[in-house]
Structure formats: C-alpha cells, structure tokens
Amino acid sequence: MHTLWNSIFYQPIYNALIFIINTITLGDVGFAIIILTIVVKLILLPLTKKSIKSQILMKKMEPEIKQIKKDFPNKEEQAKKTFELYKKYGTNPFSGCLVALLQLPIVLTVYYIFRNLSVVNAPLYHFIHAPTIFNINFLGVFELHSKSIILAVLAGISQFILGYLASPMKPKVEIVKEMPASDTPKNFQEQMSEGMQTNMKYFLPFLIVYIAYQYSVVVALYLITTNIFSIIQEWYIRRKLENSLT
C-alpha cells in the first residue's frame, strides 16, 4: 500500500512541485504550492462539474421525490422508485463525496512532502533536477514549516463561503409553499443529506481552521488556494449548468 501511495500520489506531486519551483517560480516554494494546487483543481474539473450537476439535478428532483413518498407509503417501494428516478436523471446523491475523497490524499501528500522535505535524497524522476534556489519564506512573512493562525482563519472563512455557495438557502416564501401540514416526514436519505449540508456550512470551517493551524503554513496555503479556486469554479459551473438545464 505504501509503494502504491508513493507511485500514485507522493512521487508525481513531489516531482511536479520541484518542476514548478525550477521553471516557473524560480525557487519560491509558496507560489509553487499555489500553482500546483490550481493544476490539481483543473485536473479534477470534470469530476467537480459532474458533482455540481448532480446537486442541481437533485434540486430539480425534489417535487418528484415528494410525490413518490405520497404515492408509495412502503419504504422498499419508495427506495426502488427513488433509485429509478436517480437512474432516469443520470445522477447520484453521493457523487460529491468522490471529489472530497480524492483531495484528502493530495492534502496529506503535500503535508508529508514538507514534513520530510529533502532535495538531496529526494525521489526525483531522471528528467527533474534538484532546485538550486529553495525559498520557503512565503511573501517574506510566513515560514512554510511554521504555523499561522492568520492563514488558518482565512482557510476557515474561505471554506465557509464555499460551503454556503455550494448549498444555497431557499427563500422563506418557497419553504412555506413546499411544506404543507399534510406533507410526509422526510426519509433517512433526505435527513442525512440535509445534515451533511449543515455540517459543510458550519462545522467544516472550524475543522479546517484546526487542521490548517495544527499542521503548517503549507497545508493552510493549499486549503486557501483550493477554496478560493473552488468558489470561482462553483459559481461559474453552477451558473452555466443551471442555464443549460432550465
């Protein structure tokens, strides 16, 4: 498993980072992390777009799901019909988890790279050379191996904005219209989905602050860049998809 992790994540990311340091940022490691993060986000773009499309479709499916609950009181029939509805729309309620799961090993890889950073015995490919200039002082203020509460809080704030954008609130008037007294209670899947959205909005930012501060400026910088890029990406893709699906 360790060899597999090295081959898939550690060595490619490490070599990509060293290549960026050598050829683009000319020794500045902090800006190299920002560029590497954007490259990773661009690679994950197809999965991200699919995840956002799934969220939009799930929103459009809500009236049909409520109708299924009314027409089929039996839980097994509800599950069967709901699954058929997902298949009809070509979506999956858990597709958003895939992007998050893929980003986790990348964050861990970035952290381990800088925890054990060595350009002397580094796992470099034969066409990648060790950098001659290696500046780990970002903007002349933040030492990449140290901790920064400022960057940690910025990571949390950017995560909150991203979570809010990814799960926009319904207008109050719309909520009243969609919740008549005779409405059936929400099923487990709906409750779990709403619970996950609440955690993404309010709990996750605090967790991000803790992680960003607990480890190092490197992780905080990666998370801030990821969130800012994701905010722009989320807004643009969501607007394009909503226009095309209306």
C-alpha positions, 0 to 999 in steps of 0.5 A, a space after each residue: 500500500 505504501 509503494 502504491 501511495 508513493 507511485 500514485 500520489 507522493 512521487 508525481 506531486 513531489 516531482 511536479 512541485 520541484 518542476 514548478 519551483 525550477 521553471 516557473 517560480 524560480 525557487 519560491 516554494 509558496 507560489 509553487 504550492 499555489 500553482 500546483 494546487 490550481 493544476 490539481 483543481 483543473 485536473 479534477 474539473 470534470 469530476 467537480 462539474 459532474 458533482 455540481 450537476 448532480 446537486 442541481 439535478 437533485 434540486 430539480 428532483 425534489 417535487 418528484 421525490 415528494 410525490 413518490 413518498 405520497 404515492 408509495 407509503 412502503 419504504 422498499 417501494 419508495 427506495 426502488 422508485 427513488 433509485 429509478 428516478 436517480 437512474 432516469 436523471 443520470 445522477 447520484 446523491 453521493 457523487 460529491 463525496 468522490 471529489 472530497 475523497 480524492 483531495 484528502 490524499 493530495 492534502 496529506 501528500 503535500 503535508 508529508 512532502 514538507 514534513 520530510 522535505 529533502 532535495 538531496 535524497 529526494 525521489 526525483 524522476 531522471 528528467 527533474 533536477 534538484 532546485 538550486 534556489 529553495 525559498 520557503 519564506 512565503 511573501 517574506 512573512 510566513 515560514 512554510 514549516 511554521 504555523 499561522 493562525 492568520 492563514 488558518 482563519 482565512 482557510 476557515 472563512 474561505 471554506 465557509 463561503 464555499 460551503 454556503 455557495 455550494 448549498 444555497 438557502 431557499 427563500 422563506 416564501 418557497 419553504 412555506 409553499 413546499 411544506 404543507 401540514 399534510 406533507 410526509 416526514 422526510 426519509 433517512 436519505 433526505 435527513 442525512 443529506 440535509 445534515 451533511 449540508 449543515 455540517 459543510 456550512 458550519 462545522 467544516 470551517 472550524 475543522 479546517 481552521 484546526 487542521 490548517 493551524 495544527 499542521 503548517 503554513 503549507 497545508 493552510 496555503 493549499 486549503 486557501 488556494 483550493 477554496 478560493 479556486 473552488 468558489 470561482 469554479 462553483 459559481 461559474 459551473 453552477 451558473 452555466 449548468 443551471 442555464 443549460 438545464 432550465 
